[in-house]
Amino acid sequence: MHLPRIFLSKASLLWIVIIAVLCAIAGELKFYPFSTTTLRFGLGSIMFFLCILIKPTPILVAGFVTGVSTILFRMGLDYFTHASSVWASFLSHLPSAAFYILFSICLHFLKIEKNREKPLKLGILVALSEVSSNITEQLVRFFIQTHTFLTIFDLLIFFVVAFLRSFFVVGIYSSILIAEQKKRVREMLNIGSDLYVETLYLKKSMNHIEAITANGFDLYRQLTTQGLRHEGLQALHIAQEIHEVKKDSQRIYAGISKIVGEKNFGTFYLSELLHYIEDGNQKYSASLGKDIEFDIKYDDDFQTNEHISLLALLNNLTANAIEASTEHGTISIEVQHRDNNTTFIVLDNGQGIPQEEQSIIFEPGYTTKYSAEGVAATGIGLSHVATLVAKLNGTISVQSTFGTTIFTVHIPTKAIHLGVSALEDLK
């Protein structure tokens, strides 16, 4: 048996006090199911159970403090309303303290924290704990106040109310848990898409490094053949150092590729990805001090296992549109399904791209973005987008005039639409 720690942190003590106060107040929202007793059904136990689930808590200590606080709170109310004497008030509310103490003991020994993600089991265990605690409370009332004990019908009410309250709390907690899980998935998806883009850039750099290494070895042979041994050795040394850089890059590439491959989270619906893109870029636009209105449209909500690629390219195009927009702008993202192609259209009402530059914007090094000091950005964003689209066997084009820029991406539906390829094979 594990005894609770005697010494608690200030944060834990504060949380226990908060639980006690909330339960004492919530317990006053009540109804009396039995005319022969002062037993009440309030929201106190619901509040106690929910607080225990939300944050790790020393349950036994919390139950004891809550029980004592409930007695003192209700005695205070009786005192100010002159409802009864102090001793009579104490005896009247002592059973409620017994309920919280026994309820916390049950929750502690049933180790409910290990069943947080098993809602059915959690609800049943807590309901049974509450029934046991309610029966104990009624027993205390029976011996202290000599009221008539419960009938079978009364016990049935105990079970019904206990199960309703327990699963009500489990439902609320599950909703909170699902919301948090979705938030973490969205964050990991964004990280995964960023890493995926970096792997493409790293792989491209590795190909360049390989070509430079080969040129270095060729230079070594030429210099050696010409009798320039010292210069040849220098060229060989440089080629070897570049080769070491390539090996380091390969190790990094393998590690990042493994992470991206493992953290793909299965399949996603298009609507989910568009929601993540809108939400993330809404925050990005706010961080730039811009008020951007997003207009999201799609005519077919399908599942895809290419969510990393789609998220990466659409995030990049949307972020570029935000950067090109004025303080108050509009960005439209539309997805159309036509024949065997799925088309993604990203439109913004920003400053536009000059006609003479539209043919080179997907080339590495192109940029229209400069810092306050006049330093150009790296210009690898749109070249990455073009690479992503090419890997999906698609095409990308741009149309731009002052005040309107439209990027259009055509991707074969079978490359991104889960199940389409198999259906086509059956035709």
C-alpha positions as CSV (number, residue, x, y, z in Angstrom):
1,M,0.0,0.0,0.0
2,H,1.3,3.4,-0.9
3,L,0.6,6.2,1.6
4,P,0.2,9.7,0.3
5,R,3.2,12.0,0.6
6,I,3.0,14.2,3.7
7,F,4.9,17.0,2.1
8,L,3.2,18.5,-0.9
9,S,4.3,21.2,-3.3
10,K,2.8,24.6,-3.2
11,A,1.2,24.0,-6.6
12,S,-0.5,20.8,-5.3
13,L,-1.7,22.4,-2.1
14,L,-3.2,25.3,-4.1
15,W,-4.9,22.9,-6.5
16,I,-6.3,20.9,-3.6
17,V,-7.7,24.1,-2.1
18,I,-9.3,25.1,-5.4
19,I,-10.9,21.6,-5.6
20,A,-12.3,21.9,-2.1
21,V,-13.7,25.4,-2.8
22,L,-15.3,24.4,-6.1
23,C,-16.8,21.2,-4.7
24,A,-18.2,23.0,-1.7
25,I,-19.9,25.6,-4.0
26,A,-21.0,23.0,-6.6
27,G,-22.5,20.8,-3.9
28,E,-25.1,23.5,-3.2
29,L,-26.5,23.0,-6.7
30,K,-28.6,20.0,-5.5
31,F,-31.8,18.1,-5.3
32,Y,-33.3,15.8,-2.6
33,P,-34.5,12.4,-4.0
34,F,-35.8,11.1,-0.6
35,S,-38.4,12.7,1.5
36,T,-37.3,10.8,4.7
37,T,-33.7,12.0,4.7
38,T,-31.5,15.1,4.1
39,L,-29.4,13.1,1.6
40,R,-28.8,15.3,-1.4
41,F,-27.5,14.8,-5.0
42,G,-25.4,17.7,-5.9
43,L,-22.7,18.6,-8.4
44,G,-19.9,18.3,-5.9
45,S,-18.9,14.8,-6.8
46,I,-19.0,15.7,-10.5
47,M,-16.7,18.6,-9.8
48,F,-14.3,16.5,-7.7
49,F,-14.0,13.7,-10.3
50,L,-13.5,16.2,-13.1
51,C,-10.7,18.1,-11.2
52,I,-9.0,14.8,-10.4
53,L,-9.0,13.8,-14.1
54,I,-7.9,17.2,-15.4
55,K,-4.7,17.4,-13.3
56,P,-2.7,14.8,-11.3
57,T,-3.7,15.2,-7.7
58,P,-3.0,13.5,-4.3
59,I,-6.5,12.0,-4.3
60,L,-6.6,11.0,-0.6
61,V,-5.5,14.4,0.6
62,A,-7.9,16.1,-1.8
63,G,-10.8,14.0,-0.6
64,F,-10.1,14.7,3.1
65,V,-9.7,18.4,2.6
66,T,-12.8,18.6,0.4
67,G,-14.8,16.7,3.0
68,V,-13.7,19.1,5.8
69,S,-14.3,22.1,3.6
70,T,-17.8,21.0,2.7
71,I,-18.7,20.7,6.4
72,L,-17.3,24.1,7.3
73,F,-18.9,25.7,4.2
74,R,-22.4,24.3,4.9
75,M,-22.1,25.0,8.7
76,G,-21.3,28.6,7.7
77,L,-24.4,28.8,5.6
78,D,-26.5,27.4,8.4
79,Y,-25.0,29.9,10.9
80,F,-25.8,32.9,8.8
81,T,-29.3,31.7,8.0
82,H,-29.9,30.6,11.6
83,A,-31.0,27.2,10.3
84,S,-29.8,25.2,13.3
85,S,-27.4,25.0,16.2
86,V,-23.7,24.5,15.5
87,W,-23.7,20.9,16.8
88,A,-26.9,20.0,14.9
89,S,-25.4,21.6,11.8
90,F,-22.2,19.6,12.2
91,L,-24.0,16.3,12.6
92,S,-26.3,17.1,9.6
93,H,-23.3,17.6,7.3
94,L,-20.9,15.1,8.7
95,P,-22.2,12.3,6.3
96,S,-21.2,14.5,3.3
97,A,-17.6,14.6,4.5
98,A,-17.8,10.8,4.8
99,F,-18.9,10.6,1.2
100,Y,-15.9,12.6,-0.1
101,I,-13.4,10.7,2.0
102,L,-14.6,7.3,1.0
103,F,-15.0,8.4,-2.7
104,S,-11.4,9.6,-2.7
105,I,-10.3,6.3,-1.1
106,C,-12.1,4.3,-3.8
107,L,-10.6,6.4,-6.6
108,H,-7.1,6.1,-5.1
109,F,-7.1,2.3,-4.8
110,L,-8.8,1.8,-8.1
111,K,-6.0,3.8,-9.7
112,I,-8.3,5.7,-12.0
113,E,-5.3,7.7,-13.4
114,K,-4.3,4.5,-15.3
115,N,-7.7,4.3,-17.0
116,R,-7.9,7.9,-18.2
117,E,-8.0,6.8,-21.9
118,K,-10.4,3.9,-21.3
119,P,-13.7,5.8,-20.9
120,L,-16.0,2.7,-20.5
121,K,-13.9,1.1,-17.8
122,L,-13.3,4.5,-16.1
123,G,-17.0,5.3,-16.0
124,I,-18.0,2.0,-14.5
125,L,-15.3,2.1,-11.9
126,V,-16.2,5.6,-10.8
127,A,-19.9,4.9,-10.8
128,L,-19.4,1.9,-8.5
129,S,-17.2,4.1,-6.3
130,E,-19.9,6.7,-6.1
131,V,-22.6,4.1,-5.3
132,S,-20.4,2.7,-2.4
133,S,-19.7,6.2,-1.1
134,N,-23.4,7.2,-1.3
135,I,-24.4,4.1,0.6
136,T,-21.8,4.8,3.2
137,E,-23.1,8.4,3.5
138,Q,-26.6,7.1,4.1
139,L,-25.3,4.6,6.7
140,V,-23.7,7.5,8.6
141,R,-27.0,9.4,8.4
142,F,-28.9,6.4,9.6
143,F,-26.7,6.0,12.8
144,I,-26.4,9.7,13.5
145,Q,-29.9,11.0,12.7
146,T,-31.9,7.7,13.1
147,H,-33.7,8.1,9.7
148,T,-35.3,5.2,7.8
149,F,-32.7,3.3,5.8
150,L,-32.9,2.9,2.0
151,T,-35.2,0.6,0.1
152,I,-34.4,-1.3,-3.1
153,F,-36.0,1.5,-5.1
154,D,-33.7,4.0,-3.4
155,L,-30.6,1.9,-4.2
156,L,-31.7,1.8,-7.8
157,I,-31.7,5.6,-7.8
158,F,-28.2,5.5,-6.4
159,F,-27.0,3.4,-9.3
160,V,-28.8,5.4,-12.0
161,V,-27.6,8.8,-10.7
162,A,-24.1,7.4,-10.2
163,F,-23.8,6.1,-13.7
164,L,-25.3,9.2,-15.2
165,R,-22.9,11.5,-13.3
166,S,-19.8,9.4,-13.9
167,F,-20.3,9.0,-17.7
168,F,-21.2,12.7,-17.9
169,V,-17.8,13.6,-16.5
170,V,-16.0,11.0,-18.6
171,G,-17.7,12.5,-21.7
172,I,-16.5,16.0,-20.8
173,Y,-13.0,14.8,-20.1
174,S,-12.9,12.8,-23.3
175,S,-13.9,15.9,-25.3
176,I,-11.0,17.8,-23.6
177,L,-8.6,14.9,-24.3
178,I,-9.7,14.6,-28.0
179,A,-9.2,18.4,-28.4
180,E,-5.7,18.2,-27.0
181,Q,-4.8,15.2,-29.1
182,K,-6.0,17.0,-32.2
183,K,-3.9,20.0,-31.3
184,R,-0.8,17.8,-30.8
185,V,-1.5,16.0,-34.1
186,R,-1.8,19.4,-35.9
187,E,1.5,20.5,-34.4
188,M,3.3,17.3,-35.4
189,L,1.8,17.5,-38.9
190,N,3.2,21.0,-39.4
191,I,6.6,19.8,-38.0
192,G,6.4,16.8,-40.3
193,S,5.6,18.9,-43.4
194,D,8.5,21.3,-42.6
195,L,10.9,18.4,-42.1
196,Y,9.7,16.8,-45.3
197,V,10.5,19.9,-47.3
198,E,13.9,20.1,-45.6
199,T,14.6,16.5,-46.7
200,L,14.0,17.4,-50.3
201,Y,16.3,20.4,-50.0
202,L,18.9,18.2,-48.3
203,K,18.7,15.5,-50.9
204,K,19.1,18.1,-53.6
205,S,22.2,19.5,-51.8
206,M,23.6,16.0,-51.5
207,N,23.4,15.5,-55.3
208,H,25.3,18.7,-55.7
209,I,27.9,17.6,-53.2
210,E,28.3,14.3,-55.0
211,A,28.9,16.2,-58.3
212,I,31.4,18.5,-56.7
213,T,33.2,15.5,-55.1
214,A,33.4,13.8,-58.5
215,N,34.8,17.1,-60.1
216,G,37.4,17.3,-57.3
217,F,38.7,13.8,-58.0
218,D,38.8,14.6,-61.7
219,L,40.8,17.7,-61.0
220,Y,43.2,15.6,-58.8
221,R,43.8,13.2,-61.7
222,Q,44.3,16.0,-64.2
223,L,46.8,17.8,-62.0
224,T,48.7,14.6,-61.2
225,T,48.9,13.7,-64.9
226,Q,50.4,17.1,-65.6
227,G,53.0,16.6,-62.9
228,L,51.5,19.1,-60.4
229,R,51.6,16.6,-57.5
230,H,51.3,19.2,-54.7
231,E,48.3,20.9,-56.3
232,G,46.8,17.5,-57.0
233,L,47.1,16.5,-53.4
234,Q,45.4,19.7,-52.4
235,A,42.5,19.0,-54.8
236,L,42.3,15.4,-53.4
237,H,42.2,16.7,-49.8
238,I,39.3,19.1,-50.7
239,A,37.4,16.3,-52.5
240,Q,37.8,14.1,-49.4
241,E,36.6,16.8,-47.0
242,I,33.6,17.4,-49.3
243,H,32.9,13.7,-49.2
244,E,32.9,13.7,-45.4
245,V,30.3,16.5,-45.5
246,K,28.2,14.3,-47.8
247,K,28.4,11.4,-45.4
248,D,27.3,13.7,-42.5
249,S,24.4,14.9,-44.7
250,Q,23.4,11.3,-45.5
251,R,23.2,10.5,-41.8
252,I,21.1,13.6,-41.2
253,Y,18.9,12.8,-44.2
254,A,18.3,9.2,-43.0
255,G,17.4,10.4,-39.5
256,I,14.9,13.1,-40.7
257,S,13.4,10.7,-43.3
258,K,12.8,8.2,-40.6
259,I,11.0,10.7,-38.4
260,V,8.9,12.0,-41.3
261,G,8.0,8.4,-42.3
262,E,7.1,7.3,-38.8
263,K,5.1,10.4,-37.9
264,N,2.6,10.4,-40.7
265,F,-0.4,9.7,-38.5
266,G,-2.1,7.4,-41.1
267,T,-4.6,9.0,-43.4
268,F,-6.4,12.3,-43.2
269,Y,-9.4,13.9,-44.8
270,L,-8.9,16.9,-47.1
271,S,-11.2,19.0,-44.8
272,E,-8.9,18.3,-41.8
273,L,-5.8,19.5,-43.7
274,L,-7.5,22.6,-44.9
275,H,-8.6,23.4,-41.4
276,Y,-5.1,23.0,-40.1
277,I,-3.7,25.2,-42.9
278,E,-6.3,27.9,-42.2
279,D,-5.8,27.8,-38.4
280,G,-2.0,27.8,-38.6
281,N,-1.7,30.6,-41.2
282,Q,-4.3,32.7,-39.4
283,K,-1.9,32.7,-36.5
284,Y,1.0,33.4,-38.8
285,S,-0.7,36.4,-40.3
286,A,-1.6,37.7,-36.8
287,S,2.1,37.4,-35.9
288,L,3.0,39.7,-38.9
289,G,0.3,42.2,-37.8
290,K,-1.9,41.4,-40.7
291,D,-5.7,40.9,-40.7
292,I,-6.2,38.2,-43.4
293,E,-9.6,36.7,-44.2
294,F,-9.5,33.1,-45.5
295,D,-12.0,31.6,-47.9
296,I,-11.8,27.8,-48.1
297,K,-13.8,25.8,-50.7
298,Y,-13.7,22.2,-51.8
299,D,-16.2,20.1,-53.8
300,D,-15.0,16.7,-52.7
301,D,-13.9,15.7,-49.2
302,F,-11.6,12.7,-49.7
303,Q,-9.1,10.7,-47.6
304,T,-5.4,11.0,-48.5
305,N,-2.2,9.4,-47.3
306,E,-0.2,12.2,-49.0
307,H,-1.1,14.7,-46.3
308,I,2.5,15.6,-45.5
309,S,3.2,16.6,-49.1
310,L,-0.2,18.5,-49.5
311,L,0.3,20.3,-46.2
312,A,3.8,21.3,-47.1
313,L,3.0,22.7,-50.5
314,L,-0.3,24.4,-49.5
315,N,1.3,25.9,-46.3
316,N,4.1,27.3,-48.4
317,L,1.9,28.8,-51.0
318,T,-0.4,30.3,-48.3
319,A,2.5,31.7,-46.2
320,N,3.9,33.3,-49.4
321,A,0.4,34.8,-50.0
322,I,0.3,36.2,-46.5
323,E,3.7,37.8,-46.9
324,A,2.7,39.4,-50.2
325,S,-0.6,40.7,-48.8
326,T,-1.2,44.2,-47.3
327,E,-2.4,44.7,-43.7
328,H,-5.9,43.8,-44.7
329,G,-6.1,41.0,-47.3
330,T,-8.0,38.0,-48.5
331,I,-6.7,34.6,-49.4
332,S,-8.8,32.0,-51.1
333,I,-8.0,28.3,-51.2
334,E,-10.2,26.2,-53.5
335,V,-10.0,22.5,-54.3
336,Q,-11.7,21.2,-57.5
337,H,-12.0,17.7,-58.7
338,R,-12.2,17.4,-62.5
339,D,-12.0,14.2,-64.4
340,N,-8.7,12.5,-63.4
341,N,-7.1,15.6,-61.8
342,T,-7.5,17.4,-58.5
343,T,-6.8,21.1,-58.8
344,F,-5.6,23.4,-55.9
345,I,-6.1,27.1,-56.4
346,V,-4.5,29.6,-54.0
347,L,-5.5,33.2,-54.7
348,D,-4.4,36.4,-52.9
349,N,-5.0,40.1,-53.4
350,G,-1.5,41.2,-52.6
351,Q,1.0,43.2,-54.6
352,G,1.4,40.7,-57.4
353,I,4.4,39.4,-59.3
354,P,5.8,41.3,-62.3
355,Q,5.0,39.7,-65.7
356,E,8.7,39.3,-66.6
357,E,9.5,37.4,-63.4
358,Q,6.6,34.9,-63.5
359,S,8.6,32.4,-65.6
360,I,11.5,32.2,-63.1
361,I,9.8,32.3,-59.7
362,F,10.1,28.5,-59.3
363,E,13.9,28.6,-59.8
364,P,16.1,28.2,-56.8
365,G,17.3,31.6,-55.5
366,Y,14.4,33.7,-56.8
367,T,12.9,35.9,-54.2
368,T,10.9,39.1,-53.9
369,K,11.4,39.3,-50.2
370,Y,14.0,41.5,-48.6
371,S,14.8,42.3,-45.0
372,A,14.7,45.8,-43.5
373,E,18.5,45.9,-44.2
374,G,17.9,45.0,-47.9
375,V,19.2,41.4,-47.5
376,A,17.4,39.0,-49.8
377,A,15.6,35.9,-48.5
378,T,16.9,32.4,-49.4
379,G,14.4,32.0,-52.2
380,I,13.9,28.3,-51.8
381,G,10.2,28.2,-50.9
382,L,8.6,28.1,-54.4
383,S,11.3,25.9,-55.8
384,H,10.4,23.4,-53.0
385,V,6.8,23.7,-53.9
386,A,7.6,22.9,-57.5
387,T,9.6,19.9,-56.3
388,L,6.7,18.7,-54.1
389,V,4.3,19.0,-57.0
390,A,6.7,17.2,-59.4
391,K,7.0,14.3,-56.9
392,L,3.2,13.9,-57.1
393,N,3.4,13.9,-60.9
394,G,1.6,17.3,-61.0
395,T,2.1,20.7,-62.5
396,I,2.1,24.2,-61.1
397,S,1.5,27.6,-62.8
398,V,1.0,31.2,-61.8
399,Q,-1.0,34.1,-63.1
400,S,-0.5,37.5,-61.5
401,T,-1.4,41.1,-62.0
402,F,-1.3,44.0,-59.6
403,G,-3.7,43.1,-56.8
404,T,-4.3,39.4,-57.8
405,T,-2.0,36.4,-57.8
406,I,-3.3,32.9,-58.5
407,F,-1.2,29.7,-58.1
408,T,-2.8,26.7,-59.7
409,V,-1.6,23.2,-59.0
410,H,-2.9,20.2,-61.0
411,I,-2.2,16.7,-59.4
412,P,-3.5,13.4,-60.7
413,T,-6.3,12.3,-58.4
414,K,-5.0,8.8,-58.0
415,A,-1.7,10.2,-56.6
416,I,-3.4,11.8,-53.6
417,H,-7.0,10.3,-53.4
418,L,-6.9,7.2,-51.3
419,G,-8.7,4.3,-53.0
420,V,-9.0,5.9,-56.4
421,S,-6.2,3.8,-57.9
422,A,-7.8,0.6,-56.7
423,L,-11.2,1.6,-58.1
424,E,-9.6,2.4,-61.5
425,D,-8.0,-1.0,-61.6
426,L,-11.4,-2.6,-61.3
427,K,-12.8,-0.7,-64.3
